[in-house]
Amino acid sequence: MAELATEQTTVAAPRERCYAVVTDIERYPEWAADIKQVTIDQRDDQGRPLLCTFRAAAFGRSTSYTLEYDYSDAPHVLAWRQTRGDITTKLDGSYVFEPAVGGGTEITYHLEVELRVPIPGFIKLRAASRIMSTALRELKARVESAA
């Protein structure tokens, strides 16, 4: 059974800047510590990454997975679903960008994870929470340093 986790952060930058950073998928290895390599396998008709293969550090080992991106609600949402993975069967999620009270952008990160090897739900949730909090912290630092 997949575990769904959600986390939020506020970034001192406009939504457009936040969205630009998360859709610049080729640059993830520059600022997302767990992402070691990104290969753009396919682009949409606007040149945006559509199908991307990642090599990342996870659970104390290297993992590989492919995500298909959905830009249908841009720039409000960037969503993805896993199409292939070696240790995960599901790694689906989204970033949602909303104006924050007092300025900036509220980013909500949703992540649904299912591992190939059955492990207790609380361990999966802890792992998803770690992935999300690290990703949001690194995203916030990247956006704010370039804003």
N, C-alpha and C positions, 0 to 999 in steps of 0.2 A: 504494500500500500504506500502511495506517495505521501510525503509530508509537505505541507504548505506553510511557509514562513513569510512574514512581512516585517520590514523595518523602514524607518523614515529618518531623514536628516534635512536640515535647512542649509542651503548654500547661498552665499552672498554674491549672487550673479543672476542675470536674467535667464528665463527658461530657454531662450534660443542658444545661449552659450552652453548651458548644461546639456542640451540636446545635441549640440555640435560635438561635444567631447564624447558622449556615449555612442554616437554614430560613426566616429572616426576609429573604427574597430581595428584597423591596421596598427594603430599606435598604442593599443592596450599594453603590450609588453614594456612600453616606456614608463608606465605609471602604475600598472596593476601588478603587484609583486608576484602573485601566484600564476600569472599568465606568462608562459615562456615563449610561445610562438603562436602566430595567427596566420593562416593561409586563407585568402579570399578565393573560394572555389567558383562562385558565381555572383554576378552583379545584376541588379534589376535594370529596367530601361532608362532609369535616371542616373545610373552609375553607382548606386548605393550598394554596399555589401549585402547580399541576399543569403548566400550559403557560405558559412565560415567554419573552418576546422581549427580547433584550439589544441595546444599542448599545454598542460597546466600541472602545477604541483597540487596534489590533493591526497589526504589521508596518508601522508608520509611516502607517497610514491608519485610517479608521473602518470598522468591520465590523458587520454585523447577523446575528444567529442566534437560533433558537428552540430551547429545551430543554424536554423532557418529563421531569418528576421522578417517581421511584419511591420511595415511602415504605414498601414492604413489609417492610423489615428495620429499621424505626425502633425506637429511637434509635441502633442500632449502625451503620447505614449510611444515607447519603443518596446515591442514584445518579441519574444522568440520561443521556439520549441526545438527540442533536441531531435535530430533525425538519426544520429548514430552516436554510440558511446561505448567505451571499453569497460568501465566500472559502473556507469549509470545507465539506466533504461529511460529515465526521464530527468531532464534538467530544463524545465520550462519556466519562463518568467517574464517579467516586464519591469520597466521603469516608468513611473507616472510622474509628470511634472505639473505642479500647480503653483500659482503665485502664493508666496508666503506673507502672512500678516506682518506688516512693518517693512516689507521689501524682500527681495531675493526670491528663491524658488524652494518649495517643499518638494523633495524627491521621495517617492515611496517605491520601495523595491520589493517585488513579490517573487518568490522562488519556490518551485515545486520540485522536489528531489525524490527519485526512486533509485536505489542501488541494486545492482545485480545480485549481490550477496545479501541475504536477509539479516538485518540487525535491528535491535530494538528502536522503536520510534523516537524515544528521547535522545538517543545517540545521533540519529539522523537530523533531528531538530537542532541539536547542539552544533552539528557540523554545518548545517544550512545557515544558522545564525552567525557562526564564525565567518563563513564565506560572505554573507551579506554585510556584516558590520565592517569587515575589512574592505570590501568593494566600495561601500558608501564613504568610508573614511578616505580612501585613496582617490575616489572620484571627487569628493569635496576639495581635497588638497589640490588636485589637478585643475579643476575649474577655477578656484579662487586664486591660484598662483598665476593664471593666465588672464584673469579678468581685468 
